[in-house]
Amino acid sequence: MKSIQPQQSLFTPELVQRLQRALLAEGDELFSLVQDGAPEVLRALLKNRYLAEEHLLALLRRRDLGEDLLKALHQHELTLSSYRLKLALAVHPKSPSAVLQPLLSHLHLFDLLGICLHPGTTPDQKLAAERTIVQRLPGVPLGNRITLARRAPSTLLVELLGGGEAQVIIAALDNPRLKEGSLVQYLSSGRATAQAITMIFLHLRWQKLPSIRSTLLKNPQTPENIFRQLLASCPLPELKNLRLSNRLSTIQKLLVAQELKRRQG
């Protein structure tokens, strides 16, 4: 369905009658008026003194609203005082950035997460919601961070892993939305602690993946006992390349040299 856009309109008697109804109607008639196809009628409807939250919620269920009308809804006195309307406007796929950004600051943490996970929201909405969550993370209680780690998409999980809290890391590693590439990104970022590395190495889902094992070998924070185990199964070409890495700690370089010497004779 095409978006409703302002257009040149002939004010026919029939349209004038609909405009008058939009301004003066009450009760259930307002629910029928929110389905009107003329943008002039919908803008007039916003001036109706009998308009209530439920009428605007019904209007926001339409996916053909134009940008100008959504901006007007954002400024409406009912929206300013209604959390439900703010949320409905934030999840509307046609909401422009000028409307979406200020709305996100008013939303509860898990409503923001809902925007990130909802299949009907746009990539821009998801990205904006994720950024808002990341900004709030320092002040989020531990219990909520654990819940986020269990449910969040992969991009948010990298941020949650970076906090270094054991309970959060366990929940994130068990989250089926965590992607291999995101975990490699986290391990390569310098934010992974020895404790986090140990938990990843011991996790049944991640411990055998070649990309994870290779990244752990290149991390100077990898504990020595884990580093030794990884070296034992490291392919020789990779081991030779590892010898040239400038990221390894002194003890790791020594262990690589010893392993090469052992294999070469």
C-alpha positions in Angstrom: 0.0 0.0 0.0 1.4 3.4 -1.0 2.1 6.0 1.7 -0.4 8.8 2.1 1.3 11.9 0.9 -0.1 15.5 0.9 -1.5 16.3 -2.4 -3.6 18.9 -4.3 -7.2 18.1 -3.5 -10.4 19.4 -4.8 -12.6 20.3 -1.8 -15.7 18.6 -3.0 -18.8 18.7 -0.9 -18.2 15.0 0.0 -14.7 15.8 1.2 -15.9 18.9 3.1 -18.4 16.7 4.9 -15.7 14.2 5.9 -13.5 17.0 7.2 -16.4 18.3 9.3 -16.9 14.8 10.7 -13.2 14.5 11.5 -13.4 17.7 13.5 -16.7 16.9 15.4 -17.2 13.2 15.5 -17.3 11.3 18.8 -17.0 7.7 20.1 -16.9 4.8 17.7 -17.2 7.0 14.6 -13.6 8.1 15.3 -12.5 4.5 14.7 -13.9 4.6 11.2 -12.4 8.0 10.5 -8.8 6.8 11.3 -9.2 4.6 8.2 -9.9 7.5 5.9 -7.7 7.6 2.8 -7.4 11.4 2.6 -4.4 13.0 4.5 -6.5 16.2 4.9 -9.1 14.2 6.9 -6.5 12.6 9.1 -4.8 15.9 9.9 -8.2 17.4 10.7 -8.9 14.4 12.9 -5.9 15.2 15.1 -7.7 18.4 16.1 -10.8 16.6 17.4 -11.3 17.2 21.1 -12.9 13.8 21.6 -9.8 12.0 20.2 -8.4 9.5 22.7 -5.3 7.3 23.0 -7.2 4.2 21.6 -8.1 6.1 18.4 -4.5 7.1 17.8 -3.3 3.6 18.5 -5.7 2.4 15.8 -4.4 5.0 13.4 -0.8 3.9 14.1 -1.6 0.4 13.1 -1.8 1.6 9.5 1.4 1.2 7.6 0.6 3.7 4.9 0.9 6.9 6.9 3.0 9.7 5.5 6.0 11.3 7.2 4.2 14.7 7.8 1.4 12.9 9.7 3.8 10.9 11.8 5.6 14.1 12.8 2.3 15.6 13.7 1.4 12.6 15.8 4.7 12.9 17.5 3.9 16.4 18.6 0.2 15.6 19.6 -0.6 16.2 23.2 -1.9 12.7 23.7 1.4 11.2 22.5 3.4 13.5 24.8 1.6 12.0 27.8 1.2 8.3 26.6 3.9 5.7 26.8 1.8 3.3 24.6 1.6 5.9 21.8 5.4 6.7 22.0 6.1 3.0 21.7 3.6 2.5 18.8 5.2 5.5 17.0 8.7 4.2 17.6 8.0 0.8 16.0 6.1 2.3 13.1 8.2 1.4 10.0 7.6 4.8 8.4 8.7 6.9 11.4 11.4 9.3 10.2 14.7 9.6 12.2 13.6 13.0 13.5 10.7 11.3 15.2 12.4 8.0 16.2 15.5 9.3 17.9 13.8 11.4 20.6 11.3 8.6 21.2 13.9 5.9 21.9 15.1 7.8 25.0 11.7 7.4 26.6 11.4 3.7 26.0 12.0 0.9 28.6 15.1 -1.3 28.1 13.2 -4.4 27.0 10.9 -2.5 24.7 14.1 -1.3 23.0 15.2 -4.9 22.8 11.9 -5.8 21.3 12.5 -3.3 18.5 15.9 -5.0 17.9 14.3 -8.4 17.6 11.0 -7.7 15.9 11.1 -8.9 12.2 8.9 -6.0 11.1 11.2 -3.2 12.2 13.5 -1.6 9.7 17.4 -1.8 9.8 17.6 1.8 10.8 15.2 1.3 13.7 17.1 -1.7 14.9 20.4 0.1 14.7 19.1 3.1 16.6 17.6 0.9 19.3 20.8 -1.0 19.7 22.8 2.2 20.0 20.4 3.4 22.7 20.8 0.2 24.6 24.6 0.4 24.4 24.5 3.9 25.8 22.5 2.7 28.8 24.5 -0.4 29.6 26.8 1.2 32.2 23.7 1.9 34.4 21.8 -1.3 33.8 21.6 -3.7 36.8 23.4 -7.0 36.6 20.1 -9.0 36.5 18.9 -7.1 33.5 22.3 -7.4 31.8 22.1 -11.2 32.2 18.6 -11.2 30.7 19.8 -9.1 27.8 22.7 -11.5 27.3 20.2 -14.4 27.0 18.0 -12.7 24.5 20.0 -10.0 22.6 21.1 -10.1 19.0 24.7 -10.8 18.2 25.8 -7.1 17.8 24.6 -6.3 21.3 26.2 -9.5 22.7 29.7 -8.2 21.8 29.1 -5.2 24.0 27.8 -7.3 26.8 30.8 -9.7 26.6 33.0 -6.7 26.9 31.8 -6.0 30.4 33.7 -9.0 31.6 31.1 -10.3 34.1 31.1 -14.1 34.4 27.3 -14.5 34.6 26.7 -12.2 31.6 29.4 -14.0 29.6 27.8 -17.4 30.3 24.4 -16.2 29.2 25.9 -14.6 26.1 27.8 -17.8 25.1 24.6 -19.8 25.4 22.6 -17.4 23.4 21.7 -19.0 20.0 21.8 -15.5 18.4 25.6 -15.1 19.1 27.4 -15.5 15.8 30.9 -16.9 15.3 32.1 -13.7 13.6 30.9 -11.6 16.5 32.8 -13.8 19.0 36.0 -13.6 16.9 35.5 -9.8 16.8 35.3 -9.7 20.6 38.3 -12.0 21.1 40.4 -9.8 18.6 39.3 -6.5 20.2 41.6 -6.6 23.2 38.6 -6.5 25.6 38.6 -10.2 26.4 40.0 -11.1 29.9 41.7 -14.3 30.8 38.5 -15.4 32.6 36.4 -14.8 29.5 38.9 -16.6 27.3 38.8 -19.6 29.6 35.0 -19.7 29.6 35.0 -19.6 25.8 37.6 -22.3 25.5 35.6 -24.6 27.8 32.3 -23.9 26.1 31.1 -26.9 24.2 29.6 -24.8 21.4 32.7 -22.8 20.7 35.7 -24.7 21.8 36.2 -26.8 18.6 35.6 -24.0 16.0 38.9 -23.4 14.1 38.3 -19.7 13.9 37.9 -19.4 17.7 40.9 -21.6 18.4 43.0 -19.6 16.0 41.9 -16.3 17.5 42.7 -17.6 21.0 46.2 -18.4 19.9 46.7 -14.8 18.8 45.4 -13.3 22.0 48.1 -12.3 24.6 45.6 -12.7 27.4 45.1 -16.4 26.7 46.1 -18.3 29.9 49.3 -20.4 29.5 47.6 -23.8 30.1 45.0 -23.1 27.4 47.7 -21.8 25.1 49.7 -25.0 25.5 46.6 -27.1 24.6 45.9 -25.0 21.6 49.5 -25.2 20.3 49.4 -29.0 20.5 46.7 -29.2 17.9 47.7 -26.2 15.8 48.5 -27.0 12.2 52.2 -26.5 11.3 51.7 -23.7 8.7 49.7 -21.7 11.2 52.3 -22.4 13.9 55.0 -21.0 11.7 52.9 -17.9 11.0 52.2 -17.5 14.7 55.9 -17.3 15.4 56.0 -14.0 13.4 53.1 -12.5 15.4 53.9 -9.3 17.3 50.8 -9.7 19.5 52.0 -12.6 21.6 53.4 -12.3 25.1 57.0 -13.3 25.9 56.0 -16.6 27.4 53.7 -17.3 24.4 56.5 -16.7 21.9 58.7 -19.1 23.9 56.1 -21.8 23.9 55.6 -21.4 20.1 59.4 -21.7 19.6 59.5 -24.8 21.8 56.5 -26.4 19.9 58.2 -25.8 16.6 61.4 -27.3 17.8 59.6 -30.3 19.1 57.8 -30.9 15.8 60.9 -30.3 13.6 63.0 -32.9 15.3 
